[in-house]
Amino acid sequence: MASRDTIRAVFADPQLDGMDGLYQAIGEMLKDGVDFDRAYSLVVQSGTDASTTWIKFCVQSASRFSEPPEESEFLAVLEDYCRRHIGA
Protein backbone atom coordinates (compact mmCIF):
# COMPACT_ATOMS: atom_id res chain seq x y z
CA MET A 1 0.00 0.00 0.00
CA ALA A 2 1.28 3.47 -0.89
CA SER A 3 2.26 5.64 2.05
CA ARG A 4 0.72 9.03 2.62
CA ASP A 5 4.08 10.61 1.74
CA THR A 6 4.05 8.79 -1.61
CA ILE A 7 0.51 10.01 -2.24
CA ARG A 8 1.51 13.57 -1.33
CA ALA A 9 4.38 13.37 -3.83
CA VAL A 10 1.90 12.53 -6.60
CA PHE A 11 -0.33 15.46 -5.59
CA ALA A 12 2.69 17.77 -5.40
CA ASP A 13 3.52 16.93 -9.03
CA PRO A 14 0.12 16.22 -10.58
CA GLN A 15 1.36 16.48 -14.20
CA LEU A 16 -2.11 17.78 -15.06
CA ASP A 17 -3.60 21.24 -15.42
CA GLY A 18 -6.77 22.10 -13.55
CA MET A 19 -5.96 20.81 -10.08
CA ASP A 20 -6.27 24.31 -8.60
CA GLY A 21 -9.83 24.45 -9.93
CA LEU A 22 -10.59 21.12 -8.29
CA TYR A 23 -9.14 22.25 -4.96
CA GLN A 24 -11.08 25.51 -5.23
CA ALA A 25 -14.40 23.79 -6.05
CA ILE A 26 -14.18 21.50 -3.03
CA GLY A 27 -12.54 24.14 -0.84
CA GLU A 28 -15.31 26.68 -1.36
CA MET A 29 -17.84 24.18 -0.09
CA LEU A 30 -15.63 23.39 2.89
CA LYS A 31 -15.54 27.12 3.65
CA ASP A 32 -19.34 27.12 3.59
CA GLY A 33 -19.44 24.36 6.21
CA VAL A 34 -20.09 21.38 3.94
CA ASP A 35 -18.23 18.30 5.16
CA PHE A 36 -15.50 16.97 2.90
CA ASP A 37 -17.27 13.74 1.87
CA ARG A 38 -20.33 15.67 0.71
CA ALA A 39 -18.28 18.36 -1.06
CA TYR A 40 -16.18 15.71 -2.81
CA SER A 41 -19.30 13.83 -3.88
CA LEU A 42 -20.97 16.95 -5.25
CA VAL A 43 -17.91 17.96 -7.28
CA VAL A 44 -17.35 14.48 -8.69
CA GLN A 45 -21.00 14.21 -9.74
CA SER A 46 -21.15 17.75 -11.14
CA GLY A 47 -19.79 17.05 -14.61
CA THR A 48 -17.76 20.28 -14.46
CA ASP A 49 -14.12 20.80 -15.38
CA ALA A 50 -13.23 20.04 -11.75
CA SER A 51 -14.83 16.60 -11.91
CA THR A 52 -13.20 15.84 -15.26
CA THR A 53 -9.83 16.92 -13.87
CA TRP A 54 -10.26 14.61 -10.88
CA ILE A 55 -11.07 11.62 -13.09
CA LYS A 56 -8.08 12.33 -15.34
CA PHE A 57 -5.84 12.76 -12.29
CA CYS A 58 -6.96 9.42 -10.82
CA VAL A 59 -6.42 7.57 -14.10
CA GLN A 60 -3.04 9.18 -14.69
CA SER A 61 -1.91 8.71 -11.09
CA ALA A 62 -2.70 5.01 -11.02
CA SER A 63 0.46 4.23 -12.96
CA ARG A 64 2.60 6.23 -10.56
CA PHE A 65 2.11 3.85 -7.63
CA SER A 66 3.73 0.45 -7.32
CA GLU A 67 0.74 -0.52 -5.16
CA PRO A 68 -2.57 1.33 -5.23
CA PRO A 69 -3.17 3.56 -2.23
CA GLU A 70 -6.07 3.05 0.10
CA GLU A 71 -8.96 5.22 -1.06
CA SER A 72 -9.27 6.79 2.39
CA GLU A 73 -5.60 7.82 2.36
CA PHE A 74 -5.86 9.21 -1.18
CA LEU A 75 -8.93 11.25 -0.26
CA ALA A 76 -7.33 12.44 2.99
CA VAL A 77 -4.50 13.96 0.95
CA LEU A 78 -7.04 15.53 -1.43
CA GLU A 79 -8.88 17.05 1.53
CA ASP A 80 -5.62 18.44 2.89
CA TYR A 81 -4.79 20.05 -0.46
CA CYS A 82 -8.28 21.55 -0.72
CA ARG A 83 -8.08 23.00 2.79
CA ARG A 84 -4.63 24.43 2.16
CA HIS A 85 -5.83 25.93 -1.13
CA ILE A 86 -8.49 27.97 0.68
CA GLY A 87 -6.26 28.71 3.66
CA ALA A 88 -8.24 26.62 6.12
SULURCOR-V87892 format. One record per run of one state. SS is the DSSP state (a for helix, b for strand, c for the rest). FROM is the first residue (numbers start at 1). TO is the last residue. If there is no record, write none. Layout:
SS&FROM&TO, SS&FROM&TO
This chain:
c&1&3, a&4&12, c&13&18, a&19&31, c&32&35, a&36&45, c&46&48, a&49&62, c&63&70, a&71&86, c&87&88
